[in-house]
Amino acid sequence: MRDVGDVQDGDGGPQAAAGAVDEGDREHPAAVASVERRVAEGALGPGAALPPVRRLADGLGVSPGTVATAYKELRQRGIVATRGRGGTVVAQASAVASPSPGGLAGLGLWASPSGVSAGPGAAFAALPGARSHRSTPRLARLEEAVRDWLRPDGVPVEHVTFAHGALDLIGRLLSVELRPGDAVAMEDPGYHHLLDLVTALGLRMVSVAVADEGMRPDALRAALRVGVRAVVCSPRAQNPYGGCFSAARRDALVEILQDEPEVLVVENDHASSVAAAPLWSLTSGGLSRWVHVRTVSKFLGTDLRWAAAACDSVTPARHDGRMLLTSGWVSHLLQETVHGLMTDDGTRAQEAYVLRRETLRKELGGRGIDAHGASGMNLWVPVRDESAVVNGLRSYGWWVAAGARFRLASEPGVRISVAELEPADAVRLASDFAAVLGEGESEATYGG
């Protein structure tokens, strides 16, 4: 039995690696299983380096092709990542769960992203009697509440379905609609959990640059030229940049997408009612394949793992058919809770989020620091050196997210989550940010 962890690097020190592989079975499935096991056990943490292909092959007595194939499969499954000259490392957010906590640099300003959550809200009764959940997976009154929620924003509501949160729904849709290796157009910078999810599904990401009005039309057109099968975007409260579609931007994107009727357009309106921006939805543009996703976690509470989606006529059957093979349905008790809170006007938090975001943006701007965040609960600040800024603010007691987790090809930056930032604290944070950047610096990008 040979331990892959004993394979030495160039200076004689042990490389972090995969674990034991039987002498008689060194085909790539065994190497894949070994690495996956070590990641799941926490023996290999995020960023841990695996040995170079040739060195590991020599150490195990197998061909370099066997190791290369194993590494390729691990990359496709989102367990490891390739960093060019930096070699192969365990992914920062691996598709394999580990008991070890992730790095602090990947966290937002606070652990909870939804500062203002509902209290007990409206009371609801226990569900009476038994019912066939599979024949009626959705409560009719919640379906109607969802239609009433979406209809004023111009989203077509003939076909709706539910899931256990936006990521659950988007992941299921992409796994049903696409195959490993297919390309997906993703916002850049974009929501890091979505980027991790797409990687874990074995899909190929194509960067689409965003600005204050959301996806840039020229970047989307370029992505479609390379053959993407799906587009995932946020119409408002884009995370982390904070952009939101204008009417003109929506129209420009729809014009481009209408020429690609087979491309699935997934519109993730995750902040919805608390985005503090009007919805200019792509779904109102007569697209062939589309889904509009909404959740309530940003204003009713993060533990309400529920999402609603309005879809074209084809999508609900595909989504619900796959759900029947797994969880079957969304808990009716959860649906009752969501319905009770959705119809309680006392559980809205939009005003608080707007105040917190705009107060910090004003304070940063007053110190010459450019911050993007036209809607939602985040600000994106361009910087030259993410680590320097993150570590500098940490020394003042602030936790912000390094932009590397959110970026594909875009320029560096940091994300500040303002969900729980009291306006009185914004002055101190802005002052500390300016101190980290250095007094008197007035360029559009910053370093620590």
C-alpha positions in Angstrom: 0.0 0.0 0.0 1.6 3.3 -1.1 0.6 6.6 0.4 0.3 9.3 -2.3 1.0 11.8 0.5 4.6 10.5 0.6 5.3 11.7 -2.9 7.9 14.5 -2.5 8.0 17.9 -4.1 11.1 19.5 -5.6 12.7 20.6 -2.3 12.1 17.2 -0.5 9.0 18.3 1.5 5.8 16.2 1.2 3.1 17.6 -1.1 -0.4 17.6 0.1 -2.0 14.8 -1.8 -4.5 12.0 -2.1 -3.9 9.2 0.3 -3.5 5.4 -0.1 -3.9 3.6 -3.4 -3.7 -0.2 -3.6 -0.5 -1.5 -5.4 -2.6 -3.7 -7.6 -5.2 -1.1 -8.6 -3.8 2.2 -9.7 -6.3 3.1 -12.4 -7.7 6.6 -12.3 -11.0 5.8 -10.5 -9.0 4.7 -7.4 -7.0 8.0 -7.5 -10.2 10.0 -7.9 -11.9 8.2 -5.0 -8.8 8.7 -2.8 -8.6 12.4 -3.4 -12.3 12.8 -2.9 -12.2 10.9 0.4 -9.3 13.0 1.7 -11.2 16.2 0.9 -14.4 15.0 2.5 -12.4 14.0 5.7 -10.8 17.4 5.8 -7.3 16.1 5.3 -7.0 18.2 2.2 -8.4 21.7 2.8 -9.2 24.4 0.3 -6.2 25.5 -1.7 -4.1 22.4 -0.7 -1.7 21.5 -3.6 -1.7 18.1 -5.3 1.5 16.8 -6.7 2.3 17.6 -10.4 1.1 14.9 -12.8 4.5 13.4 -13.7 5.8 13.4 -10.1 2.7 11.6 -8.8 2.8 9.1 -11.7 6.4 8.3 -11.1 5.7 7.9 -7.3 2.8 5.5 -7.9 4.3 3.6 -10.8 1.5 4.5 -13.2 1.4 6.4 -16.5 1.1 10.2 -16.5 -2.0 9.7 -18.6 -3.7 7.8 -15.7 -3.0 10.7 -13.3 -4.0 13.3 -15.8 -7.3 11.6 -16.4 -8.0 11.4 -12.7 -7.2 15.1 -12.3 -9.5 16.0 -15.2 -12.4 14.1 -13.6 -11.8 15.8 -10.3 -11.8 19.2 -12.0 -15.0 18.4 -13.9 -16.7 17.5 -10.6 -15.6 20.7 -8.9 -13.3 19.0 -6.4 -10.0 20.5 -7.6 -9.0 23.4 -9.7 -6.1 24.2 -12.0 -4.1 27.4 -11.3 -1.9 27.4 -14.3 1.7 27.5 -13.2 0.4 27.1 -9.6 -0.6 23.5 -10.4 -3.7 21.5 -9.3 -5.2 22.5 -5.9 -8.3 21.6 -3.9 -11.1 24.0 -4.9 -12.0 26.8 -2.5 -15.6 25.6 -2.4 -15.2 21.9 -3.3 -18.2 19.9 -4.5 -17.3 17.5 -1.7 -18.4 18.6 1.8 -15.6 18.9 4.4 -15.9 19.2 8.2 -13.2 21.9 8.1 -14.5 25.5 7.9 -13.6 27.6 4.8 -11.3 30.6 4.8 -12.6 33.8 6.3 -11.7 35.8 3.2 -14.6 34.2 1.4 -17.2 35.4 3.9 -19.3 38.5 3.7 -19.1 41.3 6.2 -21.2 39.2 8.6 -22.1 35.5 8.5 -25.8 36.2 7.9 -26.7 37.9 4.6 -30.2 38.9 5.6 -30.0 41.2 8.6 -33.6 42.0 8.8 -35.7 38.9 9.2 -39.3 38.3 10.2 -40.4 37.6 13.7 -43.1 35.0 14.3 -45.3 36.8 11.8 -48.8 35.6 11.0 -50.0 32.5 12.8 -50.8 29.4 10.9 -52.6 26.3 11.8 -51.3 22.7 11.7 -52.2 21.0 8.4 -55.5 19.1 8.8 -55.7 15.5 7.8 -53.7 13.6 5.3 -53.3 14.6 1.6 -51.6 13.3 -1.5 -48.4 15.4 -1.6 -47.3 13.9 -4.9 -50.6 14.6 -6.6 -50.8 18.1 -5.2 -47.2 19.1 -4.5 -48.1 22.9 -4.3 -50.6 24.6 -2.1 -53.1 26.3 -4.4 -53.3 29.5 -2.2 -49.5 29.8 -2.3 -49.5 29.4 -6.1 -52.0 32.2 -6.3 -49.9 34.4 -3.9 -46.9 33.8 -6.1 -48.8 34.8 -9.2 -50.0 37.9 -7.4 -46.4 38.6 -6.4 -45.0 38.2 -9.9 -47.8 39.6 -12.1 -47.4 43.3 -11.3 -43.7 43.1 -12.5 -44.7 41.8 -15.9 -43.6 38.2 -15.4 -45.8 35.7 -17.2 -47.4 33.5 -14.5 -49.2 30.7 -16.4 -46.7 28.1 -15.3 -45.2 28.2 -11.8 -43.3 25.7 -9.6 -41.5 25.6 -6.2 -38.1 24.3 -5.0 -35.9 24.3 -1.9 -34.3 27.6 -2.6 -32.9 29.3 -5.7 -29.7 27.3 -5.9 -31.6 24.1 -5.6 -33.9 25.1 -8.4 -31.2 26.4 -10.7 -29.0 23.4 -10.1 -31.8 21.0 -10.9 -32.7 22.9 -14.0 -29.1 23.0 -15.3 -28.6 19.3 -14.6 -31.8 18.4 -16.5 -31.3 20.7 -19.4 -27.5 20.5 -20.0 -24.8 17.8 -20.0 -21.3 17.9 -18.6 -19.1 20.0 -20.8 -21.9 22.3 -22.0 -21.2 26.0 -21.7 -23.2 28.4 -19.5 -23.0 32.2 -19.7 -22.3 33.5 -16.2 -22.1 37.1 -14.7 -18.6 38.3 -14.0 -18.2 39.1 -11.2 -21.0 36.8 -10.1 -22.5 35.1 -7.1 -19.8 32.7 -5.9 -22.1 29.9 -4.9 -23.6 29.9 -8.3 -20.2 29.7 -9.9 -19.3 26.8 -7.6 -22.5 25.1 -8.5 -22.0 25.3 -12.2 -18.5 23.9 -11.8 -19.7 21.1 -9.6 -22.2 20.1 -12.4 -19.4 19.7 -14.8 -20.5 22.6 -16.9 -18.2 25.1 -18.6 -18.5 28.8 -17.6 -18.3 31.6 -20.1 -17.7 35.1 -18.6 -20.1 37.9 -19.2 -19.0 41.2 -17.8 -21.5 43.2 -15.7 -21.9 46.9 -15.0 -24.3 49.1 -13.0 -27.1 48.1 -15.4 -26.3 44.4 -15.3 -25.0 42.2 -18.1 -23.3 44.0 -20.9 -24.9 43.3 -24.3 -21.6 43.1 -26.1 -20.3 40.5 -23.6 -23.5 38.5 -23.8 -23.4 38.5 -27.6 -19.8 37.2 -27.5 -20.8 34.4 -25.1 -23.6 33.3 -27.4 -21.2 33.1 -30.3 -19.2 30.4 -28.5 -22.3 28.2 -28.1 -23.6 28.6 -24.6 -26.6 26.5 -23.8 -27.9 28.6 -20.9 -27.6 32.1 -19.5 -27.8 32.8 -15.8 -28.3 36.4 -14.7 -29.7 38.7 -12.0 -32.1 41.5 -13.1 -31.5 43.5 -9.9 -29.5 43.3 -6.7 -26.8 41.5 -8.7 -24.4 39.8 -6.3 -21.7 41.1 -5.8 -21.8 44.1 -8.1 -25.2 45.4 -7.2 -26.3 46.1 -10.7 -29.9 46.2 -11.9 -31.4 46.2 -15.4 -32.7 49.4 -16.8 -35.6 49.3 -19.4 -33.1 50.0 -22.1 -30.6 47.3 -21.0 -33.4 44.8 -20.7 -34.6 45.6 -24.3 -31.0 45.3 -25.6 -30.5 41.9 -24.0 -33.9 40.6 -25.1 -33.1 41.6 -28.7 -29.9 39.5 -28.6 -31.6 36.5 -26.9 -34.5 36.3 -29.3 -32.1 35.1 -31.9 -31.2 32.1 -29.7 -34.5 30.3 -29.1 -32.8 27.1 -27.8 -30.8 28.9 -25.0 -32.3 28.6 -21.6 -32.4 32.0 -19.8 -32.4 31.7 -16.0 -33.3 35.0 -14.3 -32.4 34.9 -10.6 -34.4 37.6 -8.8 -33.1 36.5 -5.5 -33.7 39.8 -3.6 -37.0 40.5 -5.3 -39.1 42.7 -3.0 -36.1 44.2 -1.1 -33.9 45.0 -4.1 -35.0 48.6 -4.0 -35.1 48.7 -7.8 -37.9 48.1 -10.3 -37.9 44.8 -12.1 -37.2 45.0 -15.9 -37.6 41.3 -16.6 -36.2 39.5 -19.6 -39.2 37.1 -19.3 -41.6 39.8 -20.7 -39.7 39.8 -24.0 -41.3 36.7 -25.6 -38.3 34.4 -25.2 -38.8 30.7 -26.0 -36.9 29.2 -23.0 -36.9 31.1 -19.7 -37.2 30.8 -16.0 -37.7 33.6 -13.4 -36.7 32.5 -9.9 -37.5 34.2 -6.6 -36.9 33.4 -3.0 -38.0 34.9 0.3 -34.8 34.3 2.4 -33.6 37.9 2.1 -36.6 39.4 3.8 -38.5 36.6 5.5 -35.6 34.7 7.0 -32.6 32.7 5.7 -34.0 29.4 7.1 -37.0 29.5 4.9 -35.5 27.3 2.1 -38.1 27.9 -0.5 -38.1 29.4 -4.0 -40.8 30.0 -6.6 -40.3 30.0 -10.3 -42.4 31.1 -13.3 -41.4 29.3 -16.4 -42.1 28.7 -20.1 -44.4 25.8 -20.8 -41.7 23.1 -21.2 -39.6 23.7 -18.1 -42.0 22.9 -15.2 -42.5 19.2 -16.3 -38.7 18.7 -16.6 -38.0 20.3 -13.2 -40.8 18.6 -11.3 -40.1 15.2 -12.9 -36.6 15.3 -11.6 -37.8 16.5 -8.2 -40.1 13.6 -7.9 -37.1 11.3 -8.1 -35.4 13.0 -5.1 -37.3 15.0 -2.5 -40.6 14.6 -4.2 -42.1 18.0 -3.1 -41.5 21.0 -1.0 -42.9 20.5 2.6 -46.4 21.7 2.9 -45.7 22.9 6.4 -43.0 25.1 4.9 -45.4 26.3 2.2 -47.9 27.2 4.9 -45.3 29.2 6.7 -44.2 31.1 3.6 -47.8 31.8 2.7 -48.5 33.2 6.1 -45.4 35.5 6.1 -45.8 36.6 2.5 -49.3 37.9 3.2 -48.1 39.8 6.4 -47.2 43.3 5.4 -45.1 43.7 8.6 -42.3 41.5 7.3 -40.8 43.8 4.6 -37.2 45.0 5.1 -36.5 47.0 1.9 -36.2 50.4 3.7 -33.6 49.1 6.1 -31.4 47.6 3.4 -31.6 50.8 1.3 -30.6 53.0 4.2 -27.6 50.7 5.1 -26.4 50.4 1.5 -26.7 54.1 0.6 -25.2 55.3 3.9 -22.1 53.3 3.4 -21.8 54.2 -0.3 -22.1 57.9 0.6 -19.5 57.6 3.3 -17.1 55.8 1.0 -17.7 58.3 -1.8 -17.0 61.1 0.5 -13.5 59.7 1.0 -12.9 59.2 -2.7 -13.6 55.5 -2.8 -15.7 54.3 -5.7 -18.3 51.7 -4.7 -20.8 50.0 -7.0 -24.2 49.0 -5.7 -27.3 50.4 -7.4 -29.5 47.8 -5.7 -29.5 45.0 -3.2 -27.4 44.3 -0.1 -23.8 44.5 -1.3 -21.3 47.0 -2.4 -18.4 46.1 -4.8 -15.3 48.2 -4.4 -12.5 47.8 -7.1 -9.1 47.4 -5.6 -5.6 46.5 -6.9 -4.7 44.0 -4.1 -7.6 42.1 -2.7 -5.6 40.3 0.0 -4.1 43.5 1.3 -7.5 45.2 1.6 -9.1 42.1 3.2 -6.3 41.6 5.7 -6.1 45.3 6.4 -9.8 45.6 7.2 -9.6 42.5 9.3 -7.0 44.2 11.5 -9.7 46.8 12.2 -12.3 44.2 13.0 -14.1 44.1 9.7 -14.8 41.0 7.5 -15.2 41.6 3.8 -15.0 39.1 1.0 -12.1 38.9 -1.4 -13.4 39.3 -5.0 -11.5 36.2 -6.2 -14.4 34.0 -5.2 -16.7 36.0 -7.5 -14.6 36.6 -10.5 -13.9 34.7 -13.7 -12.0 37.3 -15.9 -13.0 40.6 -14.3 -10.8 43.0 -12.4 -10.1 42.6 -8.7 -12.4 44.0 -6.0 -13.9 43.3 -2.6 -17.5 42.7 -1.7 -19.0 44.4 1.4 -22.3 43.0 2.6 -24.3 45.7 4.3 -27.3 43.6 5.4 -26.5 44.0 9.1 -24.4 47.2 9.0 -26.0 49.9 11.1 -25.8 53.4 9.6 -23.8 54.6 12.6 -21.2 52.0 11.9 -20.8 53.0 8.2 -18.8 56.0 9.1 -16.2 54.0 11.0 -16.0 51.3 8.3 -15.5 53.9 5.5 -12.9 55.7 7.6 -11.1 52.4 8.3 -11.3 51.5 4.6 -9.7 54.8 3.6 -6.9 54.2 6.2 -6.2 50.8 4.7 -6.0 52.2 1.2 -3.7 55.0 2.3 -4.5 58.7 2.8 -4.8 60.9 -0.2 -5.1 58.2 -2.8 -7.7 59.2 -5.5 -7.4 56.7 -8.3 -10.3 54.5 -9.3 -8.6 51.4 -8.1 -6.8 50.9 -4.9 -4.2 48.8 -3.2 -3.4 48.1 0.4 
